[in-house]
Amino acid sequence: MTDTTTPPRDFETLRAALIERRDALPKRLTQVAAFAIDNPDDIAFGTVAAIAAEAQVQPSTLVRFAQALGYAGFSDMQKVFRSRLREGVVDYRERLDALKSREEASGPAGLVEGFAEAAVFSLTRLRQSLDPAALERIVDILVGAETIYVIGQRRAFPVASYLAYALSKIGVRNILVDNVASMAPETLRFATAADALLAVSFTPYAPVTVELARDLAAQKVPIAAITDSAFSPLTQVSSAWVEIVEADFGGFRSVAGTFVLAIALAVAVGERRRAAVSG
């Protein structure tokens, strides 16, 4: 499906175009689009062969992807990703390589240093990449909800638990959907359009979180999400979402940035509700 219109010449426009067309792209091109959005530095610096290997597609698929968006070829599209770096977006490649080189550090102190650097890296990236408007949209949804249902499994479970704790301490009515004894569907059965679901999930996306979010969206329950990609299955059913990508050390991914985002979100909701009552 070749696009004969003028292709985007800046990264944000290209990113928006990919998100808009994600449901219309063939499966393999969607796979490339997701990889490109989540790994823009790799697209900017890599060769076609290296990028294709990382994205798990054939090199010809990358060329076809670029042409489908209206570019003359892959190198033409690659210029957009390189211009993103010239516009001042931090290049994380060297910092990631520095983290990886420390995975061999011996002793607990070396591990602490490595995980601390990954956390700092995640926090820095959060400050520079956070979409304030997206965060505001989530706050708007949660402020207007009678009950906030909070769900997150696997790595996201500590974040969901903390969100439920923080909201409760602030006096915001919420229910943690922990899925103990597989009772999550029964817990969410009482959710209505007057409530909201706050879903937290990261790659490879917990099936129960995604399935329940889809079910509630079909019932017109507003969905807000914290996830790691515009191509996350949660973004397709959410009224608002915010993206955060954490760094990892030794294969263990940080959650430092996500916890900062979680407490900021909880406090923002609490303050907005208190202002509405006092006003």
Buried (B, 14 or more C-beta within 10 A) or exposed (E): EEEEEEBBEEBEEBBEBBBEBBEEBEEBBBBBBBBBBBBBBBBBBBEBEEBBEEBEBEBEBBBBBBBBBBBEEBEBBBEBBBBBBEEEBBEBBEBBEEBEEBEEBEEEEEBEBBBEBBBBBBBBBBEEEBEEEBBBBBBBBBBBBEBBBBBBBBBBBBBBBBBBBBBBEBEBEBBBBBBEEEEBEEBBEEBEEEBBBBBBBBBEBBEBBBEBBBBBBEEEBBBBBBBBBBBBBBBBBBBBBBBBBBBBBBEEBBBBBBBBBBEBBBEBBBEBBEEEEEE
